[in-house]
Amino acid sequence: MRNKKSFYPLLAVIVIASMALAACGAPEPTQPPVATEPPATEASATEPPATKPAEPAAEGGVLVIGTTDKATVLDAAEAYSFIDWEILHNTADGLLHLIPGTTDLEPGLAKDFPEISDDGLEYTFHLVEGAKFPDGTPFNAEAVKWTIDRVSALQGSPSWMVTGYVDRVEVVDEYTVKFVLLAPVNFWPLLLTTPIYAPASPNCYSKDAIDPDSTCGGLGPYKITKWERDVELVLEAYDGYPGEPPKIPKIIEKFYADSTTLRLAMESGEIDIAGRSLHPTDYAALKAAGMQVITAPSPMMRWMGFHQNVPPFDQREVRQAIAYAVDRDAIVSTVFQGTHQPLYSPVPKGMWSHIDTFPEWDLEKAKELLGAAGYSQDNKLVMDLWWTPTHYGPTETDLATVLKDNLEETGMIEVNLKNLEWATFLEYRDAGSLPAHLLGWNPDYLDPDNYTWPWAHSTKSNQKMFYTNPKMDELLEAGQRITDLRSDERKAIYEDIQKLWAEDVVMIPLTQGTQPVVAESYVKGITISPSMNIEFFTLYKE
């Protein structure tokens, strides 16, 4: 349960304390985030002043949260976006989960931590007894096995986190279940905290098909009672949850078209909390109006990706040239106005094993590499750069524009900016139809493996980078086998991975950012998980 003590020594060592920008003054990740002042930004002189609402958006036992994100798939077998996971995080507990606001594991729907075989292949869990899913179906070992078997069979986007590690699930008795792994994997228990492993009701989900419109959820602090796409989601406390009950009986999440309407909703008192995403200039103005601005250590990053089976991005020299042409300082100052920092590695700053491996901006080197690849001012590399206006917030247009300017400054590249709505963007990317594109990444689990394996291992077709290098495969596989997560041997492997990543330019890391949350002063218990989810069940009013 969420109030049980954590004492799982193997994984408690994962630390991301220094991920946050020094200017953010963020707390240690083992403490709930507190209100802090974000990096200095100035509200535009032409913007209307922020005004503090006189009354809460909702009285008593209701809190209203606003976001510009759009929930797309609430079936955990396919859900793989930030907002979808945040909703499932609050409605579907796992056998293990992270203590709110920390990187420490504790039992969830399991009674205690698992029994692990000497060879590291078998994990046996004893489950809580007598609980039922919101549809009345009993929670037991059969439901756990059914969930994992369904994920494996349906092969949804996040299914690799199961099929890449789990050989089979065995029912030992009604409340005992055993996971048998394909090979010992040091961080596998972290995967149990993700929605893909959260037990689901066999009588609520289809066994044979993904249901993107499902409101079944799982067995968690809240249940979904209403979902109107792009308008509103309603969560109510589930009294059948065997863990600690949430402090607020009802959460309403409202979906807004853009940051402007989200800010207006916050200023008018329509909502109590503004999540993702406001414009960087909004935070100072709302703070000046008496609202809380909460930040936390962030492993969130932004990338530029390539389909490396498509010319000209099948040429390493071209990818290297683009990496040299990217001016991260310009991106940070112009686009994110100090709320992000430059990133020169696929592993975020502050995470164990991080080293800078990508080059800083060097226009002459970029021109030299482009010339070696056959391009010139008279024979320019003409490329499309794809981005989405409906997922990464109001800064995405500016990010795409600054990158276009960076690349065209070489005089040897011509960039056409093209955009797609998020769901279509993902569909086209997975089909290999977006040769150069902008992406973001919030981690599935807090280990360097999660920033490298999903993108660079040759088997990871779900991310569709079409990158293959046997040496990279060898390094990534070795990083998973070493039992001691923080050993010097494992650290050396991930340093070699980061060096090879920069040499091959698997993807180009751009920035590492924060995701501030704005709330009215009467909102308390605001906790942001290391994966940047808002923990709805800790919220309350005062």
C-alpha positions as CSV (number, residue, x, y, z in Angstrom):
1,M,0.0,0.0,0.0
2,R,1.1,3.6,-0.4
3,N,1.7,4.0,3.3
4,K,4.0,1.0,3.7
5,K,7.7,1.5,4.4
6,S,10.2,1.2,1.5
7,F,13.2,-1.0,2.1
8,Y,14.0,-2.4,-1.3
9,P,17.8,-1.8,-1.4
10,L,18.6,-2.8,-4.9
11,L,16.6,0.0,-6.5
12,A,16.6,2.7,-3.8
13,V,20.1,3.7,-5.1
14,I,18.7,5.4,-8.2
15,V,19.2,9.1,-7.7
16,I,18.2,12.1,-9.9
17,A,18.6,14.9,-7.4
18,S,20.7,17.1,-9.5
19,M,18.6,16.9,-12.6
20,A,16.8,20.1,-12.0
21,L,18.4,23.4,-13.1
22,A,20.3,25.0,-10.3
23,A,18.2,28.1,-10.8
24,C,15.1,26.2,-10.0
25,G,16.0,25.5,-6.4
26,A,14.2,22.1,-6.7
27,P,14.2,19.9,-3.6
28,E,15.8,16.5,-3.3
29,P,13.7,13.8,-5.1
30,T,13.2,11.9,-1.8
31,Q,11.0,14.8,-0.6
32,P,7.7,16.1,-2.1
33,P,8.3,19.1,-4.3
34,V,7.7,22.5,-2.7
35,A,6.7,25.8,-4.2
36,T,9.8,27.4,-5.7
37,E,10.4,30.3,-8.0
38,P,11.1,29.2,-11.6
39,P,14.0,30.6,-13.6
40,A,13.4,34.3,-14.1
41,T,11.0,35.2,-16.9
42,E,9.2,38.5,-17.7
43,A,5.6,38.7,-18.6
44,S,5.1,40.6,-21.9
45,A,4.1,44.3,-21.4
46,T,1.2,43.7,-23.8
47,E,-0.3,40.8,-21.8
48,P,-3.2,41.5,-19.4
49,P,-2.1,41.3,-15.7
50,A,-2.9,38.1,-13.9
51,T,-5.7,38.4,-11.4
52,K,-6.3,36.1,-8.5
53,P,-9.8,34.5,-8.4
54,A,-11.8,35.3,-5.2
55,E,-13.3,31.8,-5.0
56,P,-12.0,28.3,-5.5
57,A,-12.8,26.7,-8.9
58,A,-14.7,24.0,-7.0
59,E,-15.8,23.8,-3.4
60,G,-15.3,21.1,-0.9
61,G,-14.3,17.7,-2.1
62,V,-13.6,18.6,-5.7
63,L,-10.4,19.8,-7.4
64,V,-10.3,21.0,-11.0
65,I,-7.0,20.5,-13.0
66,G,-6.4,22.1,-16.4
67,T,-4.1,20.9,-19.1
68,T,-3.4,21.5,-22.8
69,D,-2.5,17.8,-23.2
70,K,-5.1,15.5,-24.9
71,A,-5.8,12.0,-23.6
72,T,-5.8,9.7,-26.5
73,V,-5.7,6.0,-25.3
74,L,-6.7,4.9,-21.8
75,D,-6.2,1.2,-22.4
76,A,-2.8,0.5,-20.8
77,A,-1.9,-2.1,-23.4
78,E,-1.6,0.8,-25.9
79,A,-1.3,4.0,-23.9
80,Y,2.1,5.6,-24.3
81,S,1.9,9.3,-23.8
82,F,2.5,11.6,-20.8
83,I,-1.2,12.5,-20.1
84,D,-2.5,8.9,-20.7
85,W,0.1,7.6,-18.2
86,E,-0.7,10.3,-15.7
87,I,-4.4,9.3,-15.7
88,L,-3.6,5.6,-15.5
89,H,-1.0,6.3,-12.8
90,N,-3.9,7.6,-10.6
91,T,-6.4,5.0,-11.5
92,A,-4.4,1.7,-11.8
93,D,-1.9,0.7,-9.1
94,G,0.8,-1.9,-9.7
95,L,2.2,-4.7,-7.6
96,L,5.0,-2.2,-6.8
97,H,5.0,1.6,-7.1
98,L,7.1,4.5,-6.2
99,I,6.6,6.3,-2.9
100,P,5.0,9.6,-4.0
101,G,7.6,12.2,-4.9
102,T,10.5,9.8,-4.5
103,T,12.5,7.2,-6.4
104,D,12.0,4.6,-3.7
105,L,9.9,1.5,-4.3
106,E,7.2,0.1,-2.0
107,P,4.5,-2.6,-2.3
108,G,1.3,-1.6,-4.1
109,L,-1.2,-4.4,-4.8
110,A,1.4,-6.9,-3.5
111,K,1.5,-7.5,0.3
112,D,5.3,-7.1,0.3
113,F,8.4,-7.1,-1.9
114,P,8.8,-10.2,-4.0
115,E,10.7,-13.4,-3.3
116,I,13.5,-13.5,-5.9
117,S,15.2,-16.7,-7.0
118,D,19.0,-17.1,-6.6
119,D,19.4,-16.9,-10.4
120,G,17.4,-13.7,-10.6
121,L,14.9,-15.2,-13.0
122,E,11.8,-15.7,-10.8
123,Y,9.9,-13.1,-8.8
124,T,7.1,-14.4,-6.6
125,F,4.5,-11.9,-5.3
126,H,1.9,-12.5,-2.6
127,L,-1.1,-10.3,-3.4
128,V,-3.5,-8.3,-1.2
129,E,-6.6,-10.4,-0.6
130,G,-10.3,-9.6,-1.0
131,A,-10.0,-6.6,-3.3
132,K,-12.2,-6.1,-6.4
133,F,-11.9,-4.0,-9.5
134,P,-14.5,-1.2,-10.0
135,D,-16.6,-3.5,-12.2
136,G,-16.8,-6.0,-9.3
137,T,-14.3,-8.5,-10.7
138,P,-12.1,-10.1,-8.0
139,F,-8.4,-9.0,-8.0
140,N,-6.2,-12.1,-7.8
141,A,-3.3,-13.9,-9.4
142,E,-5.5,-14.9,-12.4
143,A,-6.2,-11.3,-13.2
144,V,-2.4,-10.4,-13.0
145,K,-1.6,-13.2,-15.4
146,W,-4.5,-12.3,-17.7
147,T,-3.2,-8.7,-17.9
148,I,0.3,-9.6,-18.8
149,D,-0.8,-12.3,-21.3
150,R,-3.1,-9.7,-23.0
151,V,-0.3,-7.1,-23.2
152,S,2.0,-9.7,-24.8
153,A,-0.6,-10.9,-27.3
154,L,-1.8,-7.4,-28.4
155,Q,1.7,-6.0,-29.0
156,G,0.7,-2.4,-28.3
157,S,3.3,0.4,-28.3
158,P,4.6,-0.1,-24.8
159,S,4.4,-3.9,-24.9
160,W,8.2,-4.2,-25.3
161,M,8.5,-3.5,-21.6
162,V,6.8,-6.8,-21.0
163,T,7.8,-9.0,-24.0
164,G,11.4,-7.9,-23.8
165,Y,11.8,-9.2,-20.3
166,V,9.0,-11.6,-19.2
167,D,9.0,-15.2,-20.4
168,R,5.8,-16.1,-18.7
169,V,3.5,-15.5,-15.7
170,E,2.4,-18.4,-13.5
171,V,-0.5,-18.6,-11.1
172,V,0.8,-20.3,-7.9
173,D,-2.5,-20.0,-6.0
174,E,-5.3,-17.5,-5.8
175,Y,-3.2,-14.8,-4.3
176,T,0.3,-15.8,-5.4
177,V,1.7,-15.1,-8.8
178,K,5.2,-15.7,-10.3
179,F,6.9,-13.8,-13.0
180,V,9.6,-15.8,-14.9
181,L,12.0,-13.5,-16.8
182,L,13.8,-14.3,-20.0
183,A,17.1,-13.2,-18.4
184,P,18.1,-11.5,-15.2
185,V,17.6,-7.8,-15.6
186,N,18.8,-5.5,-12.8
187,F,16.1,-2.8,-13.1
188,W,13.1,-5.0,-14.0
189,P,11.2,-4.2,-10.7
190,L,11.1,-0.6,-11.9
191,L,9.0,-1.7,-14.8
192,L,6.3,-2.9,-12.5
193,T,5.6,0.7,-11.6
194,T,4.5,1.5,-15.2
195,P,0.8,1.3,-16.3
196,I,1.6,-1.6,-18.7
197,Y,2.0,-3.9,-15.7
198,A,-1.0,-2.6,-13.7
199,P,-3.5,-5.4,-13.2
200,A,-6.7,-5.0,-15.3
201,S,-10.1,-6.6,-15.0
202,P,-10.6,-9.5,-17.4
203,N,-14.3,-8.6,-17.5
204,C,-13.9,-5.0,-18.4
205,Y,-11.3,-5.0,-21.2
206,S,-11.4,-7.0,-24.4
207,K,-9.0,-9.9,-24.5
208,D,-8.5,-9.6,-28.3
209,A,-8.4,-5.9,-29.1
210,I,-7.2,-2.5,-27.9
211,D,-9.9,-0.3,-26.6
212,P,-8.6,3.3,-26.8
213,D,-11.9,4.7,-25.4
214,S,-11.9,2.5,-22.3
215,T,-12.6,4.0,-18.9
216,C,-12.0,0.7,-17.1
217,G,-8.7,1.9,-15.5
218,G,-7.4,-0.6,-13.0
219,L,-7.5,-1.0,-9.2
220,G,-6.3,2.4,-8.0
221,P,-7.1,5.3,-5.7
222,Y,-9.5,6.7,-8.3
223,K,-11.9,5.3,-10.9
224,I,-12.9,7.0,-14.1
225,T,-16.6,8.0,-14.1
226,K,-16.7,10.2,-17.2
227,W,-14.4,10.9,-20.2
228,E,-15.4,13.3,-23.0
229,R,-12.5,13.5,-25.4
230,D,-10.7,16.9,-25.5
231,V,-13.3,18.3,-23.0
232,E,-13.3,16.7,-19.6
233,L,-12.3,13.7,-17.5
234,V,-13.9,13.0,-14.1
235,L,-12.2,10.8,-11.5
236,E,-13.9,9.7,-8.2
237,A,-12.3,8.1,-5.2
238,Y,-12.7,4.3,-5.4
239,D,-13.7,2.9,-2.0
240,G,-12.6,-0.6,-3.1
241,Y,-9.0,0.4,-3.4
242,P,-7.0,-1.5,-0.7
243,G,-4.5,1.2,-0.2
244,E,-4.6,4.6,1.5
245,P,-7.6,6.5,0.2
246,P,-7.1,9.8,-1.7
247,K,-7.6,13.0,0.1
248,I,-9.8,14.6,-2.5
249,P,-13.0,12.6,-3.4
250,K,-13.3,14.0,-6.9
251,I,-10.9,15.3,-9.5
252,I,-12.1,17.0,-12.7
253,E,-9.5,17.4,-15.5
254,K,-10.3,19.9,-18.2
255,F,-8.6,19.9,-21.6
256,Y,-7.8,23.3,-23.1
257,A,-6.9,24.2,-26.7
258,D,-3.7,26.2,-25.9
259,S,-1.7,27.9,-23.2
260,T,-3.6,31.1,-23.6
261,T,-6.9,29.6,-22.7
262,L,-5.3,27.5,-19.9
263,R,-3.9,30.7,-18.4
264,L,-7.2,32.5,-18.6
265,A,-8.9,29.5,-16.9
266,M,-6.4,29.8,-14.1
267,E,-6.8,33.5,-13.7
268,S,-10.6,33.4,-13.8
269,G,-10.9,30.7,-11.2
270,E,-12.2,28.1,-13.6
271,I,-9.5,25.6,-12.5
272,D,-7.5,25.1,-9.3
273,I,-4.3,23.8,-10.9
274,A,-2.7,24.3,-14.3
275,G,-0.6,21.4,-15.4
276,R,1.0,21.1,-18.8
277,S,1.6,23.5,-20.5
278,L,1.7,27.2,-20.0
279,H,4.0,29.6,-21.9
280,P,7.3,30.3,-20.1
281,T,6.3,33.9,-19.5
282,D,3.2,32.9,-17.7
283,Y,4.8,31.5,-14.6
284,A,6.2,34.8,-13.3
285,A,2.9,36.6,-13.9
286,L,0.8,34.0,-12.1
287,K,3.3,33.8,-9.2
288,A,3.0,37.6,-8.9
289,A,-0.7,37.2,-8.7
290,G,-0.3,35.1,-5.5
291,M,-0.4,31.6,-7.0
292,Q,2.0,28.8,-6.3
293,V,4.6,27.7,-8.9
294,I,5.9,24.2,-8.1
295,T,8.9,22.6,-9.8
296,A,10.7,19.3,-9.2
297,P,13.8,17.5,-10.5
298,S,13.1,16.7,-14.1
299,P,14.3,14.0,-16.4
300,M,12.3,15.4,-19.2
301,M,14.2,16.1,-22.5
302,R,13.7,17.2,-26.1
303,W,15.2,15.4,-29.1
304,M,15.6,15.6,-32.8
305,G,15.1,12.2,-34.4
306,F,15.8,10.6,-37.7
307,H,14.6,7.7,-39.7
308,Q,18.0,6.4,-40.7
309,N,16.8,4.2,-43.5
310,V,15.7,7.3,-45.5
311,P,18.2,9.4,-47.5
312,P,19.9,11.7,-46.7
313,F,19.7,10.7,-43.0
314,D,21.2,7.3,-43.8
315,Q,24.5,9.2,-44.1
316,R,26.2,9.6,-40.8
317,E,28.0,12.7,-42.0
318,V,24.7,14.4,-42.6
319,R,23.5,13.6,-39.1
320,Q,26.8,14.7,-37.6
321,A,26.6,18.0,-39.6
322,I,23.1,18.7,-38.2
323,A,24.3,17.9,-34.7
324,Y,27.1,20.6,-35.1
325,A,24.6,23.1,-36.6
326,V,22.2,22.9,-33.6
327,D,22.6,26.0,-31.3
328,R,21.3,24.8,-28.0
329,D,22.0,28.1,-26.3
330,A,19.8,29.9,-28.8
331,I,17.1,27.3,-28.2
332,V,17.3,27.7,-24.4
333,S,17.3,31.5,-24.4
334,T,14.9,32.1,-27.2
335,V,12.4,29.3,-27.0
336,F,12.4,28.3,-23.3
337,Q,13.5,31.5,-21.8
338,G,15.7,29.8,-19.2
339,T,13.3,27.1,-18.1
340,H,15.4,24.5,-20.0
341,Q,19.1,23.8,-20.1
342,P,21.3,22.6,-23.1
343,L,21.7,18.8,-23.2
344,Y,24.7,17.1,-24.9
345,S,23.9,13.5,-24.0
346,P,21.0,11.0,-24.4
347,V,21.3,10.5,-20.6
348,P,19.9,13.5,-18.6
349,K,22.1,15.6,-16.4
350,G,22.0,14.5,-12.8
351,M,21.3,10.9,-13.7
352,W,24.0,8.4,-12.7
353,S,26.6,7.8,-15.6
354,H,25.8,11.0,-17.5
355,I,28.6,12.5,-19.5
356,D,28.5,15.2,-22.3
357,T,29.4,13.6,-25.6
358,F,27.7,15.7,-28.3
359,P,29.6,18.7,-29.7
360,E,28.8,22.3,-29.1
361,W,27.6,24.5,-31.9
362,D,30.3,24.7,-34.7
363,L,29.0,26.1,-38.0
364,E,32.3,25.6,-39.8
365,K,32.4,21.9,-38.8
366,A,28.8,21.5,-40.0
367,K,29.7,23.0,-43.4
368,E,32.8,20.7,-43.7
369,L,30.7,17.6,-43.0
370,L,27.9,18.7,-45.4
371,G,30.6,19.3,-48.1
372,A,32.0,15.8,-47.5
373,A,28.5,14.4,-48.0
374,G,28.2,16.1,-51.4
375,Y,26.2,19.3,-50.5
376,S,27.1,22.9,-51.2
377,Q,25.4,26.3,-51.4
378,D,24.5,25.5,-55.0
379,N,23.4,22.0,-54.1
380,K,21.5,22.3,-50.8
381,L,20.3,19.5,-48.7
382,V,16.5,20.0,-48.8
383,M,14.7,18.4,-45.9
384,D,11.3,18.4,-44.1
385,L,11.3,18.9,-40.3
386,W,8.1,17.5,-38.7
387,W,6.7,18.7,-35.4
388,T,3.4,18.6,-33.6
389,P,1.5,21.6,-32.2
390,T,-0.8,19.5,-30.0
391,H,1.5,17.7,-27.5
392,Y,4.5,19.6,-26.3
393,G,2.9,22.9,-25.4
394,P,3.1,26.5,-26.8
395,T,6.8,26.6,-27.4
396,E,6.9,23.9,-30.1
397,T,6.4,26.4,-33.0
398,D,9.3,28.4,-31.7
399,L,11.5,25.3,-31.3
400,A,10.9,24.2,-34.9
401,T,11.5,27.8,-36.2
402,V,14.8,28.2,-34.3
403,L,16.1,24.8,-35.5
404,K,15.2,25.7,-39.0
405,D,17.2,28.9,-38.6
406,N,20.1,27.0,-37.1
407,L,20.3,24.5,-40.0
408,E,19.8,27.1,-42.7
409,E,22.6,29.3,-41.3
410,T,25.0,26.8,-42.8
411,G,23.9,28.1,-46.2
412,M,23.8,24.4,-47.3
413,I,20.5,23.2,-45.9
414,E,16.9,24.2,-46.7
415,V,14.3,23.3,-44.2
416,N,10.5,22.9,-44.8
417,L,8.6,23.0,-41.5
418,K,5.6,20.6,-41.4
419,N,3.3,19.7,-38.6
420,L,0.7,17.1,-37.7
421,E,-1.7,16.6,-34.8
422,W,-0.2,14.3,-32.1
423,A,-2.1,11.1,-32.8
424,T,-1.4,11.4,-36.6
425,F,2.2,12.4,-35.9
426,L,2.7,9.2,-34.0
427,E,1.0,7.1,-36.7
428,Y,3.2,8.6,-39.4
429,R,6.4,8.3,-37.3
430,D,5.7,4.7,-36.6
431,A,5.2,4.1,-40.3
432,G,8.6,5.6,-41.1
433,S,7.1,8.7,-42.8
434,L,8.7,11.5,-40.8
435,P,12.4,11.3,-41.7
436,A,13.4,14.2,-39.4
437,H,11.2,15.1,-36.5
438,L,11.0,16.6,-33.0
439,L,10.3,14.5,-30.0
440,G,10.2,14.7,-26.3
441,W,10.9,12.0,-23.6
442,N,9.6,11.5,-20.1
443,P,11.1,8.2,-18.7
444,D,9.2,5.0,-18.3
445,Y,11.7,4.0,-15.5
446,L,14.5,5.9,-14.0
447,D,17.6,4.3,-15.3
448,P,20.0,5.2,-18.2
449,D,18.8,2.1,-20.0
450,N,15.4,3.8,-20.5
451,Y,17.1,6.7,-22.3
452,T,19.1,4.4,-24.6
453,W,17.7,0.9,-25.2
454,P,14.2,2.0,-26.6
455,W,15.8,4.1,-29.2
456,A,19.1,2.4,-30.1
457,H,18.8,-1.3,-29.7
458,S,18.1,-2.9,-33.1
459,T,15.1,-4.8,-31.8
460,K,13.2,-1.7,-30.7
461,S,11.2,-1.2,-33.9
462,N,8.4,0.5,-31.8
463,Q,10.4,3.7,-31.8
464,K,11.1,3.5,-35.5
465,M,14.5,5.1,-35.6
466,F,15.7,2.3,-38.0
467,Y,19.1,2.5,-36.4
468,T,21.3,-0.6,-36.2
469,N,24.8,-1.1,-34.8
470,P,25.9,-4.5,-33.4
471,K,28.3,-2.8,-31.1
472,M,25.5,-0.7,-29.6
473,D,23.4,-3.8,-29.1
474,E,26.3,-5.5,-27.3
475,L,26.8,-2.5,-25.0
476,L,23.1,-2.1,-24.2
477,E,22.7,-5.8,-23.5
478,A,25.8,-5.8,-21.2
479,G,24.3,-2.8,-19.3
480,Q,21.2,-4.8,-18.4
481,R,23.0,-7.9,-17.2
482,I,25.2,-6.4,-14.5
483,T,23.5,-6.9,-11.2
484,D,25.0,-3.9,-9.3
485,L,23.2,-0.9,-10.8
486,R,25.8,1.6,-9.6
487,S,29.0,-0.4,-10.3
488,D,32.0,1.2,-12.0
489,E,31.7,-1.6,-14.6
490,R,28.2,-0.6,-15.5
491,K,29.0,3.1,-15.4
492,A,31.8,2.5,-18.0
493,I,29.3,0.7,-20.3
494,Y,26.9,3.6,-20.3
495,E,29.6,6.1,-20.9
496,D,30.7,4.0,-23.9
497,I,27.0,4.0,-25.0
498,Q,26.8,7.8,-24.8
499,K,30.1,8.1,-26.8
500,L,28.9,5.8,-29.6
501,W,25.5,7.5,-29.6
502,A,27.1,10.8,-30.4
503,E,29.4,9.3,-33.0
504,D,26.5,7.6,-34.8
505,V,24.1,10.4,-34.0
506,V,21.2,8.0,-33.1
507,M,19.2,11.0,-32.1
508,I,20.2,14.6,-31.2
509,P,19.5,15.6,-27.6
510,L,18.5,19.3,-27.5
511,T,17.4,20.4,-24.0
512,Q,16.5,19.2,-20.6
513,G,13.6,21.0,-19.0
514,T,11.3,21.5,-16.0
515,Q,7.6,21.1,-16.0
516,P,6.2,23.7,-13.5
517,V,2.8,23.3,-12.1
518,V,0.7,26.4,-11.1
519,A,-1.9,26.1,-8.3
520,E,-4.0,28.3,-6.1
521,S,-2.7,29.0,-2.6
522,Y,-5.4,26.8,-1.0
523,V,-4.3,23.7,-2.9
524,K,-2.0,21.6,-0.7
525,G,-0.3,18.2,-1.0
526,I,1.1,18.9,-4.5
527,T,3.5,16.1,-5.3
528,I,5.2,15.5,-8.7
529,S,6.6,12.1,-9.3
530,P,10.1,11.7,-10.8
531,S,8.3,10.8,-14.0
532,M,6.6,14.2,-13.9
533,N,3.1,12.9,-13.0
534,I,0.9,14.9,-10.7
535,E,0.0,12.6,-7.8
536,F,-3.8,13.3,-7.6
537,F,-4.3,11.2,-4.5
538,T,-2.1,13.4,-2.4
539,L,-3.9,16.7,-3.2
540,Y,-6.2,18.4,-0.7
541,K,-7.6,21.9,0.0
542,E,-6.9,24.0,3.1
